[in-house]
Amino acid sequence: MITRTACYIGIAAAVLDTLYPSERFEKQMKMLFSLVFLIIVAAGFAKGGISLDASIPTEAESAVYSQAEQDAYDLFIRIAENNINSHLESALRRNEIFFVNIQTSINISDNGGISINEVLIKTEDTELFEAAANIIKAELADDNAVIMMY
């Protein structure tokens, strides 16, 4: 409401600024429009339409924010896991190792670091799994990564 009124006053001031006959009325017109604008803003405060108090979120609003944060975190985890899966899949294909599926599970530490909990490879051949595990360990540069066949 206030924003719309301020826009209308601004437009009216611009139109009337071009219409007044000479420069001698410039100061009076600016003072008049400033006064009208201040009255409208003061009326908004008086009616309670504008408040400068910072409201404390209700319990329901806090729950919505918490759920939104959790959803964003879960989405970030899924995207990161999918990106790691894609990278590992392309590394295995470059080495001509064929598999059925790869799944990774990651953890994000408090400082923002990503650690890979485990990598699951679905393959039919145990020898193929060993070769795949060696390539994945080299790609991850992590000897502690848990690589399992399922």
C-alpha positions in Angstrom: 0.0 0.0 0.0 2.7 2.5 1.0 4.9 1.5 -1.8 2.1 1.9 -4.4 1.3 5.3 -2.9 4.9 6.4 -3.0 5.1 5.4 -6.7 2.0 7.4 -7.5 3.4 10.4 -5.7 6.7 10.0 -7.6 4.9 9.9 -10.9 2.7 12.8 -10.0 5.8 14.8 -8.9 7.6 14.1 -12.1 4.5 15.1 -14.2 3.9 18.3 -12.2 7.7 19.1 -12.3 7.4 19.3 -16.0 4.2 21.4 -15.9 5.0 24.2 -13.5 5.6 27.4 -15.4 8.9 28.7 -14.2 11.9 27.9 -12.0 10.8 30.3 -9.3 8.2 27.7 -8.1 10.7 24.8 -8.0 11.5 25.0 -4.3 7.8 25.4 -3.3 6.8 22.4 -5.4 9.5 20.2 -4.0 8.6 21.2 -0.5 4.9 20.5 -1.1 5.6 17.0 -2.5 8.0 16.2 0.3 5.4 17.3 2.8 2.7 15.1 1.2 5.0 12.2 1.1 5.9 12.6 4.8 2.2 12.8 5.7 1.4 9.6 3.9 4.3 7.8 5.6 3.3 9.1 9.0 -0.3 8.1 8.4 0.9 4.6 7.7 2.7 4.4 11.0 -0.2 5.9 12.8 -2.7 3.3 11.4 -0.3 0.5 12.2 0.2 -0.4 8.6 4.0 0.0 9.0 6.0 -1.4 11.9 9.7 -1.3 12.6 9.5 -4.1 15.2 11.4 -7.2 14.3 9.0 -10.1 14.8 10.1 -13.3 16.4 9.2 -16.3 14.2 6.5 -18.4 15.6 7.0 -22.1 16.3 5.3 -23.1 13.1 7.5 -20.7 11.1 10.6 -22.1 12.7 9.5 -25.6 11.9 9.0 -24.6 8.2 12.4 -23.0 8.1 14.0 -26.0 9.8 12.3 -28.4 7.3 13.4 -26.2 4.4 17.0 -26.3 5.6 16.9 -30.1 6.0 15.4 -30.5 2.5 18.1 -28.2 1.0 20.8 -30.2 2.9 19.4 -33.5 1.6 19.2 -32.2 -1.9 22.8 -31.1 -1.7 23.9 -34.5 -0.5 22.0 -36.3 -3.3 23.6 -33.9 -5.9 27.1 -34.4 -4.5 26.6 -38.2 -4.4 25.3 -38.2 -8.0 28.3 -36.2 -9.2 30.7 -38.5 -7.5 28.9 -41.5 -9.0 29.1 -40.0 -12.5 32.8 -39.3 -12.1 33.6 -42.8 -10.9 31.4 -44.3 -13.6 33.3 -42.4 -16.3 36.7 -43.4 -14.8 35.6 -47.1 -14.8 34.4 -46.9 -18.4 37.7 -45.3 -19.5 39.4 -48.4 -18.1 36.9 -50.6 -19.8 35.4 -52.0 -16.6 31.7 -52.7 -16.9 29.4 -52.7 -14.0 25.7 -52.7 -13.2 25.5 -49.8 -10.8 27.6 -47.6 -8.5 26.3 -45.9 -5.3 28.2 -43.6 -3.0 27.4 -42.4 0.5 29.0 -39.2 1.7 29.2 -37.2 4.9 29.7 -33.4 5.2 31.7 -32.3 8.2 31.1 -29.1 10.1 33.9 -27.3 8.3 32.3 -28.1 4.9 34.6 -31.0 3.9 33.1 -33.9 2.1 34.2 -37.4 3.0 33.0 -40.6 1.2 31.7 -43.1 3.6 31.4 -46.0 1.2 31.2 -46.9 -2.5 29.0 -49.8 -3.5 29.6 -51.5 -6.9 27.1 -53.9 -8.3 28.9 -56.3 -10.7 28.7 -59.9 -11.7 32.4 -60.7 -11.6 34.7 -60.7 -8.5 37.8 -60.1 -10.6 36.1 -57.1 -12.2 35.2 -55.8 -8.7 38.9 -55.9 -7.6 40.0 -53.9 -10.7 37.1 -51.5 -10.2 38.0 -51.1 -6.5 41.6 -50.2 -7.4 40.6 -47.6 -9.9 38.1 -46.1 -7.5 40.8 -45.9 -4.7 43.1 -44.2 -7.2 40.4 -41.7 -8.2 39.4 -40.9 -4.7 43.0 -40.8 -3.5 41.8 -42.3 -0.3 43.0 -45.6 1.0 40.4 -45.6 3.8 37.4 -45.5 1.5 35.2 -48.5 2.0 34.5 -50.1 -1.4 32.1 -53.0 -1.3 30.5 -55.3 -3.9 26.7 -55.9 -3.7 
